[in-house]
Every structure is written in C-alpha cells, then in structure tokens.
Amino acid sequence: MTHPNTALWLPKPGAPFEVGPAPYTPPAAGEVVVRVRAVAVNPIDGLPGFLYRLALPWLAFPAVVGSDVAGEVVETGPGVTRLRPGDRVLGHAFGVDASRNRPAESAFQHYAVLLEHMTSPVPGSLPLPQAAVLPLALSTAATGLFQPDHLGLALPGAGPAERGETVLVWGASTSVGTNAVQLARNAGYRVLATSSPHNFDLVRSLGAAHAVDRNSPTAVAELLDLIGDGPLAGTLAIGAGSLRRTVPVAARATGSGRIASARPAVLTRVPGWLARWRGVRVSSIWGGTLKDNEVGPAVYTGFLPAALASGAYRAAPDALVVGHGLAAVPDALRELRKGVSARKLVVTL
Ligand SMILES: NC(=O)c1ccc[n+]([C@@H]2O[C@H](COP(=O)([O-])OP(=O)(O)OC[C@H]3O[C@@H](n4cnc5c(N)ncnc54)[C@H](OP(=O)(O)O)[C@@H]3O)[C@@H](O)[C@H]2O)c1
C-alpha cells in the first residue's frame, strides 16, 4: 500500500520550513501509519537554529518535526492487532527522538509512522483536533510522575482508591500540568496545583483539591499548610522559576523529597545539585523516555482509551485551531511564541 505524502520540511536549523513531497513509509513490526488530520504545536518544534542544535543535537537534516498527532490508521505493521485501518487515534510521534531520528515518524506530514504502543483510540465523542492536544504533554507528565527514575508513583487506573498522599503540580495550567493533575488524580493521589488565579477553576475541574497562585509570595507557605503532616509523594515542577519555589516545599514537607522537572536538563543541573543539600532529589524529564519502558504502554494502551471514553480523562487544555494545511504550521509556531494560556494551538490537515 502506498499514498502520496507531503511533509513540512526543515532543511536545516533556523531555516524557513518548506512544504514538499515526502516518501510514504510503510509500517514495520509494532508500528502503524496514520493519515494525520490534526497536529498541535510545541515550543520545541519552532526553536531558533542554535537552540535546535542544543536541544536536539542528533537531529538529521532535512528534518520533519512535530510530536502531536491525531488522525486515522491507514495501515498496520506485523504483529499489530489492537488497531485497524479506519480507527481514529491519537499518538506521540517520535521522529525527533534520538533513538528514532527519522522524518517518517514526525507529526508535520500527511502520513506519519507511529509506535503502536504509544497510540490510543479516540472515542467518537472527541474531535480529532481536540485529541491532538494530548500526546507530548501527556507523555511528559506521565514520564515525570510514573517512571521510577523520576517520582515513581503508582500508575493510573479506573476508580483508583484514595492513597492519602499528596502530589504537587507546579504550573498546573500548562499543557503538561493539565495532564499531570489528571494522571495523578486517576492514580488516587490528592493533587495540589499552582497556576494563575484565572486558571484556578480549570485546574480544580481537572481534579486538583486546591489551587494556589503561583505568583503569590506566600505560595510556598500556603502549600506547606495544605500538605500538613500528610506525606508529599512527589512534585512535578513545570515552568521557569518552578524549582526555586518547589525545592523549599519538598525540603520541608514529609515524604519522598523528589521533584521531577520539565525544564531542560541544562537548566536543572545547578538548582538540582543545590537542592541535594536540602535533602531534595531533582530529576529532569525527557518526555520521550516512557516509550522504552512500562509507563508508555501502561498509559497509552492500558489507561487512556477507557479513561477518555468514560470521561474520567479530558483532552486538556482546549484546542485553538489556528489554521488548516501544513503551510499554516509555521504561523502557528509564531503564534505560540507570543504565549498561550490554557490553550493548545492546533492545525488541521
Ligand atoms: N521535558 C520535556 O520533555 C518537555 C516536554 C514538553 C514541555 N516541556 C516544558 O514544559 C513547560 C510547559 O510546556 P507546555 O507546552 O505544557 O506549556 P503551555 O501549555 O504553553 O503553558 C501555558 C501556560 O503556562 C503557564 N505559565 C507561564 N509561565 C509559567 C511559569 N513560569 N511557571 C509556571 N507556569 C507558567 C501559564 O499559566 P497561567 O496563565 O495559569 O499562569 C500558561 O497558561 C515548558 O517549559 C516546556 O518547555 C518539557
């Protein structure tokens, strides 16, 4: 089977994107090919050239980038029995990941190869542009919360028992944060969230027990008060300045003393080293590592399909469709650089 494919090519770091023909790559064992109908954009997709080299030094050029895919399965590789052609799915595209590093597996094209175990069916009630908001943010949150080298929390499931332990999500109104709140809640943890006050209702509606203003000078004291004597099972630190505020909380609360940071590793090293003196262990998340361990399949195949279908999990934040066609993706990236609040920018294809 073959289909004429078109991709948004990045000829070299910092160069303008170009729409052009791309090969159709059939799926290997454990892979599916998806006709991409919607993609979301993330900061890493539109980095200036020198930052591309820093963040993704292995990336081969010309490259195709993009991580967030929603669409329909057109072909399945050997051994794939869970998904069939015609299924509506969302999936994390790994083309820019060091271990994959090939254009065929990135989001910004009409036909993308996805790993079957990082792909979830989308219920009929969920429009594909809204489903596209999930993958990278979901993967990043799940990696931080559940991988043993980060917080190592219990995995999410249907109707979880209350664990009597608290998880702090600093930056809960980000795309990563809205997923972290829901994942931790669906794993039975009490969730404390920080955001700006205009997003308090959002983070509480996703399952946070309390929301605290991340810009308030009293945020640390308020959080410690809310944690009380109960154990703090772990903290997910999202956003600039999040480690400066969360280390004092993790140092003073009883519990694991662990923080998983969504900040780039290069920015986490020094604050992480300093935090050790306060008995706090900081680790830096790379949102793709879960594909290589039990966390990826547990979330994408074990938990998410039923949770989306039952409404126990929401595709958050709200999608804002900003254009149609691959040529609209660079505009979406420019828009993203201006900043968004509790929205994910999406382009339909
Ligand atoms: N390590 C990885 O693999 C990985 C993967 C994906 C993303 N990330 C990182 O995770 C972070 C969030 O990315 P995203 O795409 O989820 O964000 P996003 O959806 O673009 O987040 C937008 C929200 O960020 C909040 N915000 C702005 N500045 C903040 C700060 N200094 N601290 C906390 N919240 C802040 C704002 O919320 P309020 O209006 O409520 O203030 C705004 O609603 C970024 O730093 C990104 O680089 C890391």
The ligand as a Tripos MOL2 file, in Angstrom:
@<TRIPOS>MOLECULE
LIG
   48    52     1     0     0
SMALL
NO_CHARGES

@<TRIPOS>ATOM
      1 N1         10.9840   17.9930   29.3210 N.am      1 LIG1
      2 C1         10.1420   17.7330   28.3140 C.2       1 LIG1
      3 O1         10.2150   16.6910   27.6750 O.2       1 LIG1
      4 C2          9.0890   18.7390   27.9910 C.ar      1 LIG1
      5 C3          8.0790   18.4410   27.0700 C.ar      1 LIG1
      6 C4          7.0630   19.3940   26.8490 C.ar      1 LIG1
      7 C5          7.1190   20.6210   27.5010 C.ar      1 LIG1
      8 N2          8.1580   20.8620   28.3580 N.ar      1 LIG1
      9 C6          8.2450   22.1330   29.0780 C.3       1 LIG1
     10 O2          7.1400   22.2080   29.9480 O.3       1 LIG1
     11 C7          6.7680   23.5740   30.1290 C.3       1 LIG1
     12 C8          5.3040   23.7340   29.8410 C.3       1 LIG1
     13 O3          5.0980   23.4750   28.4600 O.3       1 LIG1
     14 P1          3.6090   23.4260   27.9250 P.3       1 LIG1
     15 O4          3.6770   23.2490   26.4590 O.co2     1 LIG1
     16 O5          2.8630   22.4750   28.7520 O.co2     1 LIG1
     17 O6          3.1620   24.9040   28.2790 O.3       1 LIG1
     18 P2          1.9350   25.7530   27.7430 P.3       1 LIG1
     19 O7          0.7690   24.8680   27.5350 O.co2     1 LIG1
     20 O8          2.3550   26.6300   26.6400 O.co2     1 LIG1
     21 O9          1.6990   26.6380   29.0480 O.3       1 LIG1
     22 C9          0.9990   27.8350   29.0340 C.3       1 LIG1
     23 C10         0.7530   28.1610   30.4860 C.3       1 LIG1
     24 O10         1.9780   28.3090   31.1570 O.3       1 LIG1
     25 C11         1.7290   28.9810   32.3790 C.3       1 LIG1
     26 N3          2.9770   29.6010   32.7340 N.ar      1 LIG1
     27 C12         3.6030   30.6090   32.0940 C.ar      1 LIG1
     28 N4          4.7730   30.8790   32.7200 N.ar      1 LIG1
     29 C13         4.8770   29.9970   33.7460 C.ar      1 LIG1
     30 C14         5.8620   29.7670   34.7540 C.ar      1 LIG1
     31 N5          6.9660   30.4920   34.8180 N.pl3     1 LIG1
     32 N6          5.6340   28.7830   35.6460 N.ar      1 LIG1
     33 C15         4.5210   28.0220   35.5950 C.ar      1 LIG1
     34 N7          3.5420   28.1960   34.6820 N.ar      1 LIG1
     35 C16         3.7400   29.1730   33.7540 C.ar      1 LIG1
     36 C17         0.5690   29.9120   32.0930 C.3       1 LIG1
     37 O11        -0.4010   29.6250   33.0520 O.3       1 LIG1
     38 P3         -1.1230   30.7160   33.9280 P.3       1 LIG1
     39 O12        -1.7910   31.6330   32.9070 O.co2     1 LIG1
     40 O13        -2.0860   29.9280   34.7620 O.co2     1 LIG1
     41 O14        -0.0330   31.3810   34.7070 O.co2     1 LIG1
     42 C18         0.0280   29.4250   30.7260 C.3       1 LIG1
     43 O15        -1.3310   29.0660   30.8120 O.3       1 LIG1
     44 C19         7.6730   24.3950   29.1960 C.3       1 LIG1
     45 O16         8.7430   24.8900   29.9640 O.3       1 LIG1
     46 C20         8.1490   23.3570   28.1940 C.3       1 LIG1
     47 O17         9.3930   23.6990   27.6430 O.3       1 LIG1
     48 C21         9.1080   19.9600   28.6230 C.ar      1 LIG1
@<TRIPOS>BOND
     1     1     2 1
     2     2     3 2
     3     2     4 1
     4     4     5 ar
     5     4    48 ar
     6     5     6 ar
     7     6     7 ar
     8     7     8 ar
     9     8     9 1
    10     8    48 ar
    11     9    10 1
    12     9    46 1
    13    10    11 1
    14    11    12 1
    15    11    44 1
    16    12    13 1
    17    13    14 1
    18    14    15 2
    19    14    16 1
    20    14    17 1
    21    17    18 1
    22    18    19 2
    23    18    20 1
    24    18    21 1
    25    21    22 1
    26    22    23 1
    27    23    24 1
    28    23    42 1
    29    24    25 1
    30    25    26 1
    31    25    36 1
    32    26    27 ar
    33    26    35 ar
    34    27    28 ar
    35    28    29 ar
    36    29    30 ar
    37    29    35 ar
    38    30    31 1
    39    30    32 ar
    40    32    33 ar
    41    33    34 ar
    42    34    35 ar
    43    36    37 1
    44    36    42 1
    45    37    38 1
    46    38    39 2
    47    38    40 1
    48    38    41 1
    49    42    43 1
    50    44    45 1
    51    44    46 1
    52    46    47 1
@<TRIPOS>SUBSTRUCTURE
     1 LIG1         1 GROUP 0 **** ****
